[in-house]
């Protein structure tokens, strides 16, 4: 107790001495007094008084007080926020040799905070801070060299300063140095060293490094392939708010990627999280979850809501689907004018199905006046785009990511797709051996998506409506929920399909014979 009493008395005497000396314009005492108020040492914490004494000490030439005063003006906790005054005192402190002020002054010049943007002055002060051994400035100087901001682009110097900053413990530099090794920028490509620095950055909670580390484990880059660790770091990155990681994780759960298995509830959770953070593709996928009742209860109103959000944010698939919802009165009231509007938006964004649907609107006068010239224009666009797709494939030497063979058509690898079709044979049947064999043969011989035949179960159709008479039977229109196959998605391990596709149905009167079945079709 006596020791505690003595310590208290000593603090009070020191405190009284600070107060007395501070009034005599002793800048060191004023600075220490400010620190005491700021940290609540020897007195109650008082940020306003801390600011007052930092200001007094700074005006009397105390360099560290100048720096701390800048921070007060920057944060606006001890006084009103004032970036111009923060800049002024950073400049005073930097000119008097404070290395942290040099780095912060450079940041102010770089971002135009409290002064006009000036990249050359930013580079100058980063360089000055580096000369005074500021590790944060080392990383910032490297960024200047990498991007050619305030100086000429120089990847070798960028690498040098990333390495110096990383060796001095700058966590952001860990990630940047890893990227340099991974991409071979300023140094020879070295996946082992890239992996090492990604790991260092990831362990220090860098969400971007965590995603890249997951990719290294997934692809076996710089380390042995390890799907468990890949998933672990992907999950860590997602939990830390990495937008790409969140979306990828949702896709993995949705498609049952490798070790994690299919989990629609978790897929829905992560799609929702990313959709609420304004990711247009996540919005689209969330709409699909609500549409199909995947991972949540089926809710066409919410599906409509998220299609609309995705469409408004530029997702062309959502634009097309939103048009279909307005047309078919799903999740909203029927509105052919809005159907036409969204088909048009999607068509202008080069969505081929929307172009076809827009042509039909002009042809039939749905949501707009009949205009056969415009109908013809959009039908022609569909034809041109299909030709461009084929031309792009054959003249671009596009290779399949899986087998490295040339595509036989736009993103159509017959060799790989044969295997996918064969795996799916057990998942469907027409309950007629000859019809099944006929469809299977067509699938195995298909050199593009247009040659694919599929058996469509009746429960995969909706909005079945009488259309016309044809020959000896009736013709109906309907919406095929899944839609026809477009291509195989290796990332999602499923077929890309043209969802909610309009089809024509024919009621066959005599289909017991296989040959008669084909002749009626």
N, C-alpha and C positions, 0 to 999 in steps of 0.2 A: 504493500500500500504506500509505503514511504517513497519507493522508487516512482510509482505512478504519480504521486503528489509532486515530486521533484520535477518529473517530465512536464507536467502541466504548468508548473511555475516557470520552467525554462521556456516553454512555448509562448506563454503570455509575455515574458520579458522580451523575447525575440520579436513578437508581434508588435509590442509597444515601440521597440527600437525601429522596426520597419516604418511604422506610421510617422515617427518623429523625423527620421532621415528622409522619407519620401517627400515631406513638405519642404525640404531644403534642395529640391531638384536633383537629388542623387538618382541618376537614371537606372543604375543597377538595382537599387533598393526599390524603386518604383516598379521595375519589371518583376522582381521577386514578390512584391506586394500584390501585383496583378495575378501572378500565378497562384498565390495563396487564396485570393478571392475566387479564382477560377476553379481550383481543385478542392476548396473548402478545407484548407490546412491551417489550423490555428484560429480559424474563425468560420462562421457560416458561409456556405457557398453563395456568391452574389455575382452573377454574370455582368450586371450593369456596372458594378464597381470595378470588376476585372477589366472591362472595356475602358473605363475611365483611366485607370492606371497604365494600361497598355498604351493608350493614346499619349499620356504624359511622357512615358518613357521613350516612345517612338519619336515624339517631337523633340526630345532631348538627345536623340541620336542613337538609341539602343537598337541594334540591328535585328535581334530576335524579336523584340517588341514590335518592330515594323512588320515582320512576317506574321506574328500572331494577330496584330491589328487587322491585317488584310483578311485573315481567316474570319475574324469577327464580322467584317463588312460583307464577306462572301456568303456566310451562313445566315446572317440576319437574326441570330439568337440573342446576342448581347446588345444589339442596336438595330436600326432599320437596315435592311439589305441594300447595299449600294455597290454595284460592280465597278463603277467608275473609281470610287475611292479604294476599293480592293485592288484594282489595277495600279493605282497611284502608289500604294504602299508596297505592293509586290515589286514594283519597279525600283523604289527607293531601297528596299532590302536587297534586291538582286544587284544593284549597282554598288552596294556596300559589301557584297561577297557572300550573301546567304544562298547556299546552293539549292535549297528547297524552293526559295522564292524564284530563283532562275528558272527552274522547271515549271513552276506555276505561271510565271510571266509568259513563258513560251506557249503554254496552253491557252492563255488569254489571247495572245496574238493569233494562234492557230484557229480558234473558234470565234474570234471577234467579240470577246466578252469584255465590256468596260472600255473598249477601244476599237478602232477599225481593224478588220482582219488583215494580217500581214504575214504571209507564210515565210518570207525570207527572214524576218525578225524572229519568228517562232523558231526556225532552224538555228539562227544565231544563238539564242538563249538556251536551246537544248544542248548545243555544242558547248557553251560556257558551263552549263550544269554538269555535263559529262566530264569536262576537264577538272571539275571539282568533286568527281567521284559520286555523282548522284545516280543510283542504279535505275530509278524510274526514268530518268532522262535518257539513259542508254537505250532502253526499249523504245522510247519515243523518237529518238534520233534514228534508230534503225528503221522505224516506220516511214520517216521522211525520206530516207534513202530508197526504201522499197517502192514507194509511190511517186518519187520524184517531186515531192512537195517542199518548196523553199530551196531546193538544190537539184542537181541533176540526178536522175535515177541511177542507182549503183547497187546491184544486188549483192555483190561481194562485200561492200561496206555494210549493207543491211545485215547480212549474215554475221559479220564480225561483231557488230554491236548487239545483235540478239544473243549471240553466244556469251559476250561479256556480261550482259544484263542477267542472263540465266545463271551463269556461274556465280553471280553476286546475289542470287536468290529472288530475282524478280519473277513472280508467278506468271504474269502475262507473257513474259519472254519465253517461258518454257513452251507454251503453245505455239508462239510464233517461230521459235527455233525448230520445233517439230515439223511445222509446215514447210520450212526451208529445206529440211532434209527429205521430207516426203516428196516435194515437187522438184527437187534438184535446183533450187534457186540460190545462186551465189556460192554453191558448193555441189559436189557430186551427190546424186540421189543415193540415199542410204536408209532403207526401210527399218533396219534394226535400230539406228539412232533416232529415227522418227518415232518409232514405237516407244523407245526409252523416254523421250521428252513428252510425248503424249501422256504416258503413264504418270510422269512427275506432275504434269499440269492437272490431270484428272484427279489424282490423289489430293490435290490442293483445291478441288471443287470447281475447276473450270468446266462449265457445262458443254462447251464446244469441243474441248479435248476429250471429254467423256464419250461423246458421240463418235469422234474419230478413232478413239481407242477401241470402241465396240466394233467399228468397221475393220480395224486391224485384226482383231480376234476372229471376226466372222470370215474374213477373206484369207487369213493366214499371212498377213503382211508384216514382216519384221518379227514375227513370232509364230509359234505353232497355232494352227486353227483350233479354236476352242469356243464352241457355241454357247456353253454355259456362261463363260466370262463375257462373251459378246452380248448376251441378253442382260447380264448383270449391269454392265456399263451403259447399255441402251436405256435400261430402266432408271439408272441413276441420273442420266442426262435428262430424261423426261421429267423426273421428279424435281429437277433443278430448273425446269422451265425452258429447255431447249426445244424450240418449235418443231424443228425437223425430227428430233427424237420422238416427240409426242405423236406426231403423225405416223412415223414409221412403226412405232410400238402399236398404235391402233390397228394399222394394216396387218401387222404380224398376228395380233390376237384375232382379227377378223378372218384371216385366211388360214390360221393354224400353222404358222411358220415353224418348221423344224421342231426344236425341243419344247417350245412353250405351249403348243397345242392350241386348238381353237377355243376361244372364250369370247363370246359375243357381248357379254355384259361388260367385260373389261374393254373390249374394242369400242363399245358405245361410250363408256366413261371417258376414254382418251380422245375420241372424236369430238365429244361434247366440249371437253376442256379446250381443245385447239380451235374448235368452231367459235367458241365464245371469245377467243383471242384473235378473231378476224381472219382465220385461214380459210380461203374460199373452197379449197379442195376438201377440207375437213367438214365444212358446211354441207357440201354435196353428199359426202359419205354418210353424214349424220342424217340427212334427209332420207337416204336409202334405208338406214336402220329403222327409222320411224315408218317408212313405207312398208317394209317387209316384216316389221315386228321383230327385229333382230337385236337382242340385248336389251330390249325394252318393249313395252306394249305398243302394238300397232296404232298409229295415230296419223291419219292422213292430213289433218290440219297442221300438225307440227312438221310433217314431211313437206307440206306446201310452204310453210314458213321458212324452212331452211333451204329449200330449192330457191325461194325468192331471194334470200340473203346471199346465197352463193351466186345467183345470176346477177344480182346488183353489183357484186364484187368481181364480176368478169369471168365466171366459170361457164364456158359455152355449153357443156353438157347439161348444166343446171338450167340454162336458158331454154334449151329444147324441151327438157322435162317439165319446166314450169308452164310452157305453152301447152303441153299435153294435159296438164292438170286443169288449166283454164278451159280447155276444149271438152274434157270429159267430166267436168264438175267434180273434181276430186280434191277434198280439203278446202274448197272454196266454191263460190258461185260460178256457173258457166259464163264465160265472157269471151266471145270469139274475136272481139277487137284486140283484147290483150293476148289471146292466143297468137293472132297474126303478128302483134308487136314483138313478142318474144321469139317466134320463129324467125322473124326478120333480123333481130339482134344476133341470134345464134348463126344464122346463115351468113351474115356479114362477117362473122368471126370464123368462117370457113367450116362450119359444122355441116357435113354432107347430108345427114338425115334431115336436118332443119331446112336445108336448101330444097330438098325434095318435098318436104311438108309445106314450105312456103309457096312452091310452085303450084301445089294442089290448092292452096288457099286462093291464089290468083285465078286458077282454072275454074274453081267452083264458087267463087265469090264468098268465101268464109272469112268474116272479119274485115273484109275490104271489098271493093267493087271487082267484078269480073274483069280481068285484063289478060287476054291470051298472049299478048306480046311479052308481058312480064313473066307469065307462066313459062313461056318458051325460054326466056332468058335464064331462069333459074334451073330448068331442066337441063339446059345447055351447060350451065356452071357445074352441075352434078357430073355430067359426062366428062367435062374438061378436067375436073378435079380427080376423077377416077383415072383418067389417062395420065395426069401428072404424077399420081401415086405410083402407077406402074413404071412410068419413065424414070422417076426418082430412084426407084428400086434397081432397075436394070443398069442405069447409067451411073449410079452412085456406088456400085459394088458393095451394097449393104450386106453385112454378114450377121448371121445368127449369133447372139451372145453365148449360147449354150454349145453348139456343135461347130461354130466358126465356118459353116457352109453358107453359100449365097442363098438369099431368100428366093423362092420361086415367084413370089408376088410381094406386094407391100407388107412387110413384117409378117410374112407367111413362110415358115420353114416347114416344108412338107415332111422332111425327115423326122424332126422333133414332134410335129403335130400328129403324125401317125401313132407315136407312142402315147400321146395324150388321149387320142380317140380310143385306142385299144384299152387303156385303163378305165375309160368311161363306159365300155360296152356292157358291163354288168349293172350299170345304174339305170338302164331303161330297156323297155321292150314294147313292141306293138302287139305282142302275144300271137304274132304270125311269123313263123320261121322264115318264110321266103321274103316277106317285107323287111324283116330285121336284117337279113343277109344283103338285101338290095341297098339299104341305107348304109350299112357298114362298108360295103364295097365303094360306095360313092364317097364316103368320108376318107377312106384310105387312099383314094386316087385323087382327092381334091388338091389342086395346085394353087388355089386361092380360096378366099372365104365365100365367093359367089357359087362355087361348085359343091358346097357342103349341103347335104340333106340331113334333116333331123326329125325325130319323132316328137311331136308336141302333145303332151297329155292335156286333156280337156280342162283340167283345173289350173292350167297355166295361161288360160285365156280369160278375158273379161270384156265387158261391154259388147257382147255378141248381138248384132242387130241385122235384121233382114235388109238385103241390099238390092237384089234383082233376081230374075230367072236366067238360067243359063243351060241351054240344051234341054236335057230331061230332068234337071234338078234345080234346086234353089241355091242362090249364092248369098253369103253373109259376110259382113265386115266385123272384125274383132281386133282387140289389142292383145298381142302376145307379150306377157309380162317380162319374161327373160330377154326376148328378142334374139335375133340371129347372131351367130358367132362372127366376130370381127378378126380377132387374133389371139394368140396365147400370151398371157401376162406372166413372165417368169418371176417377177417380184412377188406378185400376189398368188402365184401358182393356181391360176384359174383362167377361164376364157374371158377376154374382153367381149362384151356383148352390147348390142344396140337396144337398150332397155325400152319397154313400152312401145313396141313396134307394131304398126298397123298392118294387118294381114287380111287376106281374102279367104273365106272358107267355102267349101263346096260340099253339099249334102249328097253323098254317093248312094245311088239306089241299088246297085248290084256290085258288092265288093267282096263276095265270097271267093271268087276266083282271082288269083294274083294278076293274071294277064288282063282281066276285065278291070281290076282295080287300077292298073297302070293306064289303061286306055281311057278310063273315066277321069283320072287326074289330068 
